[in-house]
Amino acid sequence: MPLPDPLTTSLAEELRLLLDGRHHDPRRLLGCQIDGDRCTVRIRIPGAQAAWLTPLGVALERWGDTDLFCWTGAAGDLPRPYGYRWEDRAGAMHERVDAYGFDVFLTGEELARFHHGRHLRAWQMLGAHPWTADGVPGVRFAVWAPNAERVSVVGDFNGWDGRIHPMSNRGYTGVWELFVPEAGAGQLYKFEIRSRPHGTLLVKTDPYGRAFEVRPGTAARICAASGYQWQDHAWMTARENWQHAPISIYEVHLGSWRRHADGRFLDYRELADELIPHVTSLGFTHIELLPVTEHPLDASWGYQTTGFFAPTSRFGDPDGLREFVDRCHRAGLGVYLDWVPGHFPKDGFGLARFDGSALYEHEDWRRGEHKEWGTLVFNYARNEVRAFLLSSALYWLEEFHIDGLRVDAVASMLYLDYSRGPGEWLPNIHGGNEHLEAVDFLRELNTMTHREAPGSVTMAEESTSWPQVTRPSYVGGLGFSMKWNMGWMHDTLRYMSKDPIYRHYDHQDLTFGLLYAFSENFVLPFSHDEVVHGKGSLWQKMPGDDWQKMANLRLLYSYMLTYPGKKLLFMGSELAQPWEWRHDEALPWALQDDPARLGLMRLLGDLNRLYREWPALHHEDFSAGGFAWIDCHDAAQSVISFRRRSEADEAVVVLNFTPVPRLGYRLGVPRPGWYREVLNSDAASYGGSNLGNAGGVASDALPWMDLPHSVSLTLPPLAAIVLKHEPAA
């Protein structure tokens, strides 16, 4: 290539690297380069046949036969900022402010914090942020890609041409940055990455993107700072005492809870209009959202996340989600979010081999891949990956006022041999199967969220016997607030699915859970996982004819709401949905006109309200002092009875798991007086046979079951009764 002016060999070589799209720091060559009292301006303008420097109005000279244009003059003659105007080959004129006329914006201190994994709000430095520099509006872009040879930001503002806006590398941190004056909120963008050593050209979406275009598009959308005015201050300051508060969770998949008649999704604001009244009428205290982090495939239910900082665009914009959460809080409902730090999909536009190397995932497939799920595993040993995940968690808690995170698939994070056969996993440094780096990450996650977002909670979906999941990290625990009680769930559903004539053989399924019920802070989950993949809906699991199925469901929900632990029920269960959950269609709302199902919903609402309003049923959910068996041995009649207690009061609960009414059933009670029947799941208003105790019974001075007094009860078939002691009738 002939040179139009004398250049050093090294500078000419650097310019060739720039034009080949391989230069790691284009700021060294582009923009205004000062040398004493002279300056040289170099601007690359693909497709230009002539160009001028503004506001000077002088012509820019083309360098050889390239698309690089230059001007040299007195340094004091060039105002800052400056721009350029050019004529394309069709004769059209264009104008742009030079992106390389602005200084870098990331400080060494924040780059170092990110590099060492200590930046807890990395979304504030990386990604795309509308910005004004030297009075010029634009967007500052930054991305972490340490193994890239060159990174460009491409988007609506530059015709998706990677030659126009190559980014500047910030040295050892591996971060690339650039301020682009032409860019603005609402425009789409990605990063074009030339990998090393092979020079493969990748086009990736922004890991820190805060909004995305609607699928199947995968570009990030520049998102302006939110101006949403929160109105939930009272809620946020009052959520501290979750250990002793009632927590009854309605788990919901927003895409299939309800839809428009033409099949379209409801948006976040429409969901607030319809979902909040439904959930409050059923008495729940919280909503838990299946992942609303951006994801490309509807059928993944959100669990294959590609946007760890972006609410999915399926249901609207980020402020729509803010309004949804705000309105939930003002209605007295908390909001939890299902969050997935255990794995991510292999989609080529996403995190997988982001800069051509195993950046977010582990390089060795025995550590870096979940073959069963077809996903990749985060490399928790890498500082920047931990900063990414910790920042994502805090982003949802701070920016969207989420009350807690349900952490998905914790068991898959804790064990190196999870779902792996011999030769498919690598042991830790001690030769064991514990994933030590993931354990450290989880402890850091829980310590950080509890410190930075007071009153928030974390819940582990963890199905093994890993000890102290919900104990503080400073005593060796993982630090979660709560853990899903998968053992109780499996035992209970196995028991309830049996014909009542055989239940007495498996009575221990009802009683075994109390041996460990207070070893962790448990949530009792009947979740989405139990009503898919051929498992049948809760209704389908119940034995008997339609009346018995409904009675069993009423009994099941009564058992859950009175058992120690917080509660979770998946959407559709209130309708006794007669088939498995289908993610691609709405719930069968026509069923709510069925009187039997209306009765089930009425019972669920009454159970939730009783649980919320009666401290005996919730205050000591995590304490052995809040529970005492009355009789756990009556396997012959498939009846269990227990007391739920608080300092102020106690409840007596009796459950009959057979369709046989038990008349004159004697039950020990601790005090003399009247025992009012405050709930009977067999009541006619719930669709039952209306067999019961006529509002209550008086105690007898007859010791029974190691208690000083007793009552004679009528136990309805397949039903629960809850009694409250009163000194007099």
N, C-alpha and C positions, 0 to 999 in steps of 0.2 A: 504494500500500500504506500503510495508516494506521500510524503509529509509536506504540507504547505508552508511550514515554518520550522526552524531548527528546534528539535526536541531531544532531550536526553533519551538514551536507549531505554532506561527504566521507565520513564514517563510514557513513552510510546507503547511499551509493553503493557503498562497498566491500562492505557486507553483501549488497547486491543482486548484485554480481559473484560473491560467494561462493555464494549460493543458485542463481545461474545456472550454476555450475560453471565459472567463468572467472577466478577469482582466483589469481594466481601464488604468493601466500604466505599460505595460510590461517592460519598461526601468528600473524599479526598480529591476527587477529580471534577465533580459537577458543582454547579453553583459558582459562587464568587471566591476565587483563590487569590489571596493577598500576598504580594511579594514586594515589600518595601512600600513605596508610594504608588505602585502599579497594581492593578487587579486584572485577572483573567476570568471571564464568565464562560462556562461551558454548559450547554443545554442539549439534551438529546430529544429530537422531535421527529419520531417516525412519521413518514408520509409527507413531510413538508418539502415544498420546492423553494420557498424563500421564508426568511424569518427576520424579525426586528426586535430589538431590546426596548422595552417600555419601562419607565416613561421617557427615556432619552430619544427614542425614535430612530436610533441608529440601526443599520443593517447588521445582522449576525452573519458571519462567514462560515460556509460549510467546510468541514475538515475532510479534505479529500473527497472520495465518493461515498462517504458515510452519511448517517443521519445525525451526526454530531455537529452542532453549530457553536461558534466561538466569537468572543469580542474581547479585546484588550484595550485598557485605557487607564486614566488616572483613578486611583482608588476613591478620591473624594468626589468624583463626578457621578458615581452610581448611588442613587438613593436606596434606602432599605425600608420596607421590602420592595422588590422590583419584580417585573414580569416579562412576558414576551408574547408577541403576536406572530402568527404564521399563516401562510397560504398553503392549502393542500393541493394535491394534484388536480382536483376538480375545480380549483379556483375559489373555493370557499375560504373565508377568513375565520380564525379562531384566536382566542386570547386566554392566557393562563398566568397565574402567579407562580413563580419558581419555588417548588417545594424545598430546594436545596439552599434557599436564601435564609433559612431559619435554623436556629441552634437546636441541638438535641435537647430533649425535655426530661428524660429519666435521670434521676440523681444517682451518684455512686452508692449512696447509703441504701436506697430502696433496691437497687440492683443486687447489692451484697446480701440484704435480708432475704431476697427471693432465692438467691444462689445457695444460701445456707439453710433454706427451708423454714425461715422464721417470719416470712411475710404472710400474715393471716388474711390480708385483704388484697390479694394479688390482682383481683379484677379491677382495682383502681389504677394499676400501672400497665397491665397488659390488656390486649383487646383493642377496641375502637372507641374513642371518646371525643365527642365534639369539643372544640377548643378554639380559643382566639389567641393568636400569636402576633405580636406587634400590630395589633389592631385588625388583623386579617382573620376572618372566621374560616375554620376548616375542621379537620379531624386528625387526631394523633393516633397512630397505629403502632402497636408493639406486639411481638410474638417471640416465643422461645423456640429456637431451632438451632442448637449448638453445632450440629454436624452438617449444616447446610453450607454450600459454597456461595449461594446467592439466594436472597429472598426478596420478592417484590409483592407489593399490595396491588391487587387488581380488582376492578369493580365497575359500577355504572359510571363513575366519574372519569375513567380513563379508557373506556372501550375494552376493558378486560385485557389490556395489553401490558404484559410484564416488562416491556422495555422502558416504560415511561416512569415508573415509580419504584426502582430498586431501593431497598431499605439499607440503613446503616447498621453494621454490626457493633455491639458494645463489648467486644473483647471476650474475656474469660467467662462471662456470664452466659454467653450464647443467646442473648436477647438482641433482636433487630427492631429498629424503630424508624419512623418517618412521620412528619407532619405534612398532610396533604391539604392545601388550601381549597381545592375544588370540591372536596367531599363534604357531605352533609347528612343530617339525620334522615333516615328512611331509605337511603341508598344501600344496594347490596354489594358485598365484597367477599373476597377470599384471599389466600396467600399462595403465590406461585413460588415453589421452592425447587431450586436446583441442588440435588443431593450430591454428596461426595462418597466414594471417589469416582463413581461411574457417570455422574452428570445427568442422572435421570430427572426429568421434569415432572414435578408433582403439583397438583392444584388442591389445596386443603382448605377446609373451612376453619374458622377461628375457634380454638379451644375455649377461649374466654368470651365468645360471642354472647351477647345478652338478648338477642332476638334473632329469629331466622325466618326465611321465607317459608311459605306453606309447602309441605311435601307435594310432589316428589322433588321439588327444588331443594338444594342443600346449602345455598349461600347464606352467610350471616347478614343481618341487617344492622346498619349503624343505628344505634339507639341513643337518643338524647337523655340527659339526666332527667329522672322522673320529677315531675312537679306535683305528684299526688299528695293531697293533704289528708293525713291520717286522722281519724277521729276515735281511736281505740285506746287512748292513754289510760283510762280507768282499768280496762282489761289487762293491759301489759304490766301495770304496776301491781296487780292483784293476783298474779298467777304463781306466786312463790311456793305455796304449800301443797304441791301436787301429791306428796306422799300420803297425806291424810284426806285428800279431796276425792270425791266421786269421779271416776273416769270411765265412761261408757262410750265406745267409739263406733261410729258408723263408717265402715270402709267402703270407698266408692271409686269406681272407674268412670271418670267424667264423660268419656266417649260413648258409653253404653248405658248410663243411668237413664237418660231420656234423650230423645232426638226430635227434631222437627218432623212433620208428617212426610216430607219428601226425603227424609234420611239424613239431612244435614245435622251437624253437631250444634248443640246450643253453645253460645259463647259464655265467657266467664260471668258477664253481667246477667244474662238470662238464667244461667245456673244459680246465681245468687237469688234471683226472683223465685225460683221453683224448688231448689234443693233445700235451702235454709228452712222454709216453713215445714217441709216434709220431715226433716230431721228433728226439728224442735217439737213437732207434734208427737213424735215417737219418744221424746224424753231423753235423747242422747245428749252427752255433754261435749263430744268432739266429733269432727269429721277427719278421717284419714284418707288422703288422696293417693291412689296408685300413681306412680311417677308421672309428673307433668313436666319434668325436664324434657327438652326437645329430643325426639327420636324419629327415625325415618320410617319405621314399619309399625302400622297399627297393631298387627298381630303379636308384637312383643309386649304389648300392654304398657309400654314405657320403660321396661327393664333393660333395654339395650340403648343406653343413653349416648347421644352424640353432642348434646348441648348441656354441659354441666352448670351453666350459668343462665340458661334461657328457658322461660316457660314456653311450652309448645305453642306454636302459632295456630294449631288446630282450633283453639278456642278463643283466639283474640290476641291482644297485645299485653305486654307486661303490666301495664296499669290496670287492665281488666282483672288480672289475678290479684293485684293489690286491693282493688275494690271488693272482690269476692271475699278475701280474708278479713278485710275491715268490717264488712257487713256481717260476717259470721261472728266476729268478736262483739259487735254491738248487739247481736241477738243472743249473746251468752254462749256461743259455741267456739271451742278451740279448734285449731286446724293443725293436723300433723301431715307430714309429707314423707312418702316412701322415697328413700334416697339410696342410690346404688353405687357405692365406691368399690365394689368387689371385682368388677369386670367391665369391659366395653366392647362394642362390636368391631368387626374387621373391615367395615365399609371403607373403601379406598379414599373417600373424601374426609374421613375423620381422623381420630388419634392414631390409628394403626400405622406403625413405621412412619411417624409424622414427618420427619426430615430425611427419610431414607434409611434411618436406623431405628432400632428398638428403643424409642425415646421414653414413652410412657409405660410400655410393657417391658417385661424381662426378656433379655435376648434368648435365653435357653428355653425352648418350648416346654420343657419339663417344669419350669417355674412360670412361664409366661402365657400359657394357653389353657383354656378350659375346653377340651375337645368335645365333651358332652354337650356343652351349650354353644359351641362354635364361636366363642368369644376369647378375648385376651385379658390377661390379669395385670393389674397395675404393679409397677416395680416400687414397692413401698420403701425400699432402701434408698431411693434417690430423693435428695432434698427437694428438688423442684417439683417432683410428683407429689410429695407430701404437701407442699405449699399449695399446689393446685387443688387437691382434695379438701384440705382444711379450709381454704378460701371458699370453695364451693359450698361447704356446709354452713359456714358463717354467712355467706351471701343470702341464702334462703331465710335464715333466722333474722338477719338485720334488715335486708331490703324488702322482704315480703311479710315480716312479722309472723313467720311460721312459729308455732309453739313447740314443735319437736320434730325430730327426724326418726323415722323407723328405718334402721339400717338393714338392708336386704342381704341375705345369704352370708351371714357372719361366719357360719361354720366353714364355708368354702374359703374364707380368708384365713382362718385359724390353723388349718391343717394343710401341710404341703402335699399329702397324699389323698386329699379330698377327691373322690370320684376318679382316682387314678390307680392303675394296676401296677404290678411289679415292673420296674424299669422305666416307669413313666413319671417318676418324681425324684427330686433331689433332697436328701436330708439336710437339716440345718448343721451348723458348725459343731454341734454336740452329738450329731448322729441321729437326732430325733425327727419326728414328723411335725413338730410345732413350727409354724411360720413366725419366727421371732420378730421380723421386721413389721409384719402385719399387726402383731400384738402390740408392739411399741406405737404404731400408728393409731390403733384404736384407743389406746390409753391417752395419747395426746389429743385425739379428736374429742373424747369425752371430757377431759380436763378443760380443753379450750372452750367448748360450747357452753359448759356450765359456768365458766368464768366470764366469758364475753357476752353471753346472752342469758342473763339471770332469769330463772323461772322456766327456761326451756328444758326439754327432756330429750333423751335418746333412748330408743327401744331396739333391742337386738332380736332379729329373727335368727335364733341359734338353737339347733336341734340336738346338740350333744350334751355330754356331762362335763363340759369344760367348767372348772370351778370359778366361783366368785365373778361371774359375768356382771352382776349389778352391785359389786362392792367397790369402794373407792380405789383408785390406782395406787394411792399411798399405802394401802395395806396389801397390795398385790393383786387387786382385782382389775377388771377391764374398765370399770368406771361407768358402765351404762346405767341409766335410770331404771329401766325395766327390761324384762326379757319375755318373749313369747313362751308360754308354757305348752310346748308341742306335745310333751308326754301326756299331760292332762287331756289335751284335745284328742289325741289318738285313742287313748283309753276310753274316753267318754263316747266318741262316735262308734267305736267298735262295740261297746256295750249297748248303745241305743239302737244299733242296726240289727240286733238279735231279736228274734221272736221272744216276747216276754216269758213264755213258758220255759225258756232256757236261760233266762238272765240270772237265775240264782246260782248257776254254775260259775258265773264270772263276776260275782259280787265284788271281788277285789279290785275290779276296774274302777269302781266308784270310790273305794276307800284308800287304795295305795297312794294316790296323789298327796294325801295329807302327810305322808312320811317326809316329803320334801317341799311342801307347799310354801314354807317360809325360809327356805335356803336361799332364795332369790326374790327379787321384787317382780312378781309374775303378772303378765297379761294373759287372759284366757281367750284364745283366738279361734273363732270359726270364720276363717278368712277365705279369700278368693281361691287359694290353692286347694281348698277342700271341695270345691264345686266345679272342677274342670278335669279334663284328661280322663274321662271315663269313670270318675269317682261318683258321679251322680250329685244332684242337688241335695240339700239337707232333707227336703221333702221325700226325695226318692230313697234316701238312706233309711227312712223310718219304716218299720214293718206294719203289717195289718191293712185293713180297709181304709177308706178315706177318713172316716171319723177317727180311727185309731192313729193314723199318720198325723193328723192335726193335733190330737191330744198328746202324742209323743213330742211334737214340736213345742207345744205349750209347756210341757214338762221340762224339755231340754233347756228352753230359754229361762225358765224359772230356776232351774239348777244352776245355770251359769250366773245369773244375776244375784244369787244368794251365796255363792261359793266364794271363798277368799281370793282376791285378786281383781285387777282391773279387767274390763270387758271389751271385746271387739266382735262385731258381727258384720258380715259382708252384705252389701246391698242385694235386694231381691229376697233375702231370707225372711224379711218381714212379710213378704207376699206368699210365703210357702211356694216359691217358684217350682213348678213341676218338672223342669228340665235344667240341665247344666247351664251355667252362665255362658253367654255368647257375646264375645267382645264387639262383634260387628253389628249388633242390633240393640235396640232399647229393651229395658225390662218389660215384662208383659203387664202393663198397667191396667189392662181391662180386668185382670183378676181381682183387683181391689174392690170390685163390686160384689164379689162372692161373700155372702154373710159369714161363712166360716173363716175366710181370710181377714175380713174386717174384724172379727173377734180376735184373731191372732194379733193383729196390729194393735188393737185396743189393749190386750194383755201386755204386749211389749212396752207400750207407752206407760202403763201403770207400774210395771216392774221397774222401768228406768226411773220413774218419778219416786217410787218407794226407795230405790237404791240411792238416789240423789239426796232425798230429804231426811233419811233416817241414818244418823251416824253409826248405829250398830252394824249397818250393812256395808259401810265403806271406810270408816275412820281407821280401822286396824286391818286393812286388806293385806298388809305385809308383815303382820305381827302374829305370833302364835297366841298372844293374849287376846286376840280378837275372835278366836274360834274354840269351841269345845264340842266334842261328840256327846250326844245323848245316847244314841245306840247306832253303832256301825256294824253290828253282828247279825242283823235280822235278814240273812241271805234267804232263808226259807220263804219269806214273804216279799223279798226284794224291796224292802223299805229301809231308808236311812233317815236319821234325824240328828240335828245339831243346833248349837246355839251360836249366833253371831253377836259379838259384844263390843261395846265402847265403854268409856268411863261413865257415861251418863245413862246408858240403857242397853237392852239386849233384845234380840229377836230369836224366836224359836221356829225352826224350819223342819217340815216333815215332807218327804217325797215318797210316793208310792209308784214304783216302776212296773206294776202289773195292771191289767184291765179289771182286776178283781177289787171291788170296794171292800175296805176293811172297817167293819162296824165294831164299836167298842174297843178300839185300839188304845191300849193304855200306854201313856208316855210320861216319863219322869220330867218334872219341872223344878226349878230351883226355889221358887217362892210361892207362897199362897196367894190366892186372889183370882181375879178374872183374866182369862186369856182370850183377847179379842182376835177374831179371825180377820186380819187386815188384808189378806189376799188369798184367793182360792182359784187356781188355774182352771178348775172345772166349772166355774160360774157360767150361768146361761149367757151372760153378756159377752163372754169370750167364746161361745160356741160349745160349751161343755154340757154335761148332764145335770148340772146344778145340785149335785150332791155335796153336802158339807155340814157345817156345825152351827147353822142358824145365827151367825154373827159372833159366836164365841162359846167358851165353856168355863165353868168354875172349877178350881182345883179341889182335889180331895187330900185329906191328911193321910195319904197312903204312900209311904216311901216306895220308889220304883227306879230301877236303873241307877242305883247309887245316888239318887237325888231325894230330898226329903219330902217332896210332894209329887202328885201326879194328876193327870187329866185323862178322861176317857173321850176319845176322838172318833169321828167318822172320817176315814181316809177315802177320798174320791178315787175313781179309777184313773190310772195314768195321769196323776195330778200332783201338784204341790200345794201345801197350805203354809202360810206364814202367820205366826201368832205373836201378839204384842201383850206383855203383861200390864195389867192395870190393877191397882189395889182393890177397886170395887167395880161392880158391874156398871 
